[in-house]
Amino acid sequence: MIFSALYRPRREIQTEYEVSKYYPTAIRFESEIEPTFEKRVYGPLKESILAVANRMRAIQAGSINAYLAYIFVTLILLLLFGVRE
């Protein structure tokens, strides 16, 4: 109950009576906690990661020539900008 504003718990109690309200014949209890972090933190984070992964899919075409070109360009950039003494 301390974090009820954050987690928003829901409780529902149903009782069935036949003779008197002091002698219930059946009691049903349901409790649920709203997945706040999953909805507001992990959900958008997951969607953004998947969007970036879908954009990066074009780079991974499966061509060995493209991979060798990526390595060559990376090595040239590292030689040009990485070694400055």
N, C-alpha and C positions, 0 to 999 in steps of 0.2 A: 504493500500500500504506500510505501515511501515514494516509489517511482511511478505512481499511478498516472501522473500527468504526462509522463514520458511514454509509458508502455500502453496506456489506456485499456486496462483490463475490463472484460465484460463478464458479468455473472448473472445467471438466471436460475431461480429456484422455483419449481412447480410442485405443488402438493395437491393430492387428491384426498377428499374426505368423504366418508359415508355417513357416519353417525354424528360425530362432533368434530369441531375444529381442533380439539385437543388430542384426537386420535386419528392421525392420518393413515390412509391405507397405502399410499405410495408417495415417495419423494423423488423428484428428478432434479439433478444439479448439473449445470453446464457452465464451463469457464473457458474463456478464450482471451489470448493476449494478442493485440494487433502487432504485426511485424513491422515496427516503425523503421528500424535500421535497414531492413531489407527493401522497404519501399523507397526510402528517401536517401539512403547512402549507397547501398550495394547495387541497387537496380540501375540508377543513372551511371554509376561507375562501370558496371558491366556493359551497358549499352554503348558508352563511349569507347571502351576497349574493343568491343566487337566492330564498331564503325571504323576505328583505326586499322584493325586487322583486315577488314574488307578492302580498305584502300591500299594496304600493303600487299594484297594478293596479286596485284598487277606486277609488282617487282619480282615475285617468285613465279616465273613463267615456266621453269623447268628446263631452260636452255642453258647448256654448259657455256656457250659463247657469251651469253649475257652475264653469267656469274663471273667469268674470267674478266669481262669488261669492268664489272663492279670492283673487283679486286684491284685491277690495274689503275682505275681512277682513284680509288682509296689510297693506294700506295703513292701515287703522284701527289695527291693532296697532302698526305703526311710528310713527304719529302719537302714540299714547298713551304708548308706552314708549321710543321712540327719541329724542324731543326733550325732554330734561330739562336745563335750564340753571340 
